[in-house]
Amino acid sequence: MSSPASGVRAEGRDERPPDPSPDSTLRPIGTTRRRTLGMDEPAVVAVDIGKRFGDRDVVHGLSFEVQAGSIFGIIGPSGGGKTTTMRMLLGVLRPTSGDLRVLGRPPHRFGRRERESLGYMPQQFVLFPELSVLENMGFAASIYGMGFMGRGRRIRRTLELVDLWDARQRPAGLLSGGMQRRLELAATLVHDPQVIFLDEPTAGIDPVLRAKFWDHFRALRDEGRTLIVTTQYVTEAEYCDEILVLSDGQRVATGTPDQVRRMAMGGEVVTVSGPDLTSRAVTAIRTVDGVKDVAWAGRDRLRVIVEDAGTAVPTVIDALHAADVAVDEVSEEHASFDDVFVQLMDSQSEGEHRDGRDP
């Protein structure tokens, strides 16, 4: 008996799609009838969902929405519940509690045609290493129900999108790690999914390729696709329209990157620097309306938390001048998401200590 892989290889030789003329634009393939969401209608609605394995809650109390035509990032440390949440969204796992809707229905009840609206890029390489790039793409297209006659043009467009058309005859197992990730992405997109799930898509690839992936993701978003991305690279939060920060299966924060930054830092951040900063400068700054906190960030630098930086900066400068304090610079500071994430994790840990729970 031949193996599944060998059976697919034979089919790939007999039905290799022709080389159509190049076209870099990905157009809808129109092979399935599926529900199309309006841009003001959420693609995902989760209300207090949880997942329990035995006596352990892996995910609990998650509520969030994903707007159609947006990039939604699920961000958190390893073991924080990202993959379990992704599997519930895909319908692989059924929530133990709460209500979850994807494209208006519980995903664990999706039929074949509804599942054709979804694309999934797993964390690990799962395609056939002994098959060529083209044969793997033919296999991916066939399992999503794409007819043979319309398959070739779509495969070529998708491979060109990820710069793999010239490598189409190479066995997938001989590709570099970065090229394998690009092949996984192409296989995820070949059937023109409406909602695209990407599990750690940039893990282990170099910064240049990571930037190219995010260029692809933004282009797909701009075409109206909905992307749900998990990542441990917290700096990638900046590339998302909205994010969900998870830790220990719980929601730590949800919102746009700017909203989450404000939540973590307690407001907007202004820095004051100068050679002669003393307690007199701190006293002067604290008199300004909208100032929430002032702290030393070095011998000649103050970090000021304010409600609105645009309003606060000129007022802080005036207050310092009135107090006869010389400064070199007063400016708004955008905290990096590394700092934001650390602040969120620290705040969660402090809350657990206050509640009497183990961190």
Helices and strands as residue ranges (DSSP letters): H 4-14, E 42-53, E 56-67, E 71-75, H 82-90, E 97-102, G 107-109, H 112-115, E 118-121, H 133-143, H 151-161, G 165-167, G 172-174, H 177-189, E 195-199, H 207-222, E 226-231, G 234-239, E 242-247, E 250-255, H 257-265, E 268-273, H 279-286, E 291-296, E 301-306, H 309-322, E 329-333, H 337-354
